[in-house]
Amino acid sequence: MKDNELLEILKEHNQEHIYKAYQKLDEAGKAKLGAQIERIDWSIVDMAKKDELAQERGKLEPLSAVEISEINAKRPEYENAGLDAIRKSKVGAVLLAGGQGTRLGSDGPKGKYNIGITKDVFIFERLIANLFEVTDKAGCFVPLYIMTSDKNNDETIEFFEEKNYFGYPKDFVKFFKQEMAPSVDFDGKLYMETPDSLSLSPNGNGGWFYSMVKTGIIDDVKKRGVEWLNIFAVDNVLQRIADPVFVGATINSGCVSGAKVVKKADPQEKIGVLCLEDGKPSIVEYYEMTEEIINSRQPNGELSYNFGVILNYLFRVDKLEEILSRQMPVHIVEKKIPYIDENGALIKPEEPNGYKFELLVLDMIHLLDNCLSFEVVRDYEFAPIKNKTGVDSVESARELLKKNGVEL
Ligand code: UTP
């Protein structure tokens, strides 16, 4: 793109300060920054300037789950169906590891975090150990696709190499990078991270399937005949991956997706709830619900909106392809964004100083016709590590791991 064209675009979007930075660069720097500017999706960046940021929700109704008692009664049936699908190579797993773990305050890939006490126990290592429980039972391996970002891709791959993939066969592990999105200050002005680069960050966990297609990793999915993808977060160290009972229950239900859910600890728990919105499955955050909805109860006394998601979903690949071109909502999230000031000094803010733009995997559910809500035992499957201390922290996850007999 020519300099004058670049200036026009930046002017149109009130971002002339970027052109000033651009003019100071040598040819290589100009090429780099120019390419980043060309790739910007302005429809997203311009959203930060709108006054009304919240999305309007449709008509909410409860969605019942297949609950633990029912699952236990049908466990052998579900498990056999799931193991059968795994043995026929129909199931793949996708580890969402492109996030930055800002709350944990660790700069590197979150999966490298060592949660051991008397020995090394890395998050990635725990996840692979959990996956082995299934593959040992099935007698075959499950392909594992790992989503990283520009920020942590090389370090993630190096770590897996260094640890010899924690014993998992390398042929069954593939890495792919997610897309990046720019960050802006509270007035919608783009931040710069270095003199020749915008402040770019991973675009949320919702673009994972788009990125699988864009990077060509989908070819591996197709080649292996994978029909179902199990998506899960890096930071739940009790994560059950390619759980045959979940896979079997979802396949047998005829649903095109499934979500693992836990019963809410109390009505006010800050967890996204799986319900129906305008007749379609949907995940609604606690802050998007009225008090009346949050507290409404069924005749048996249970909360009507009682099941929260834990970022473990199963999707049918052909249905993901159908919704690929559909626009997902963009979430505008306040974050602490490191940037360079006008003098080129790097500032690392202590408080949120702007917005990032994120797509969320939970929004995919609403694009699909149905979703099996599948209840799991919280203390056996949900130990997220978001913070250093307190709720959902390294400490709380360690306690839960010990409770499940994991040596730390
Ligand atoms: P979180 O929403 O907890 O974000 O991610 P995070 O980046 O790990 O942590 P904070 O909010 O900065 O403290 C939930 C899951 O989604 C993945 C994360 O790696 C984690 O597994 N994720 C998140 C991505 O893969 N890409 C993203 O852009 C964001």
Residues whose N, C-alpha, C, O or C-beta is under 5 A from the ligand:
A	BS01	UTP	L96 A97 G98 G99 Q100 G101 T102 R103 L104 M147 P202 N203 G204 N205 F232 A233 V234 D235 K386
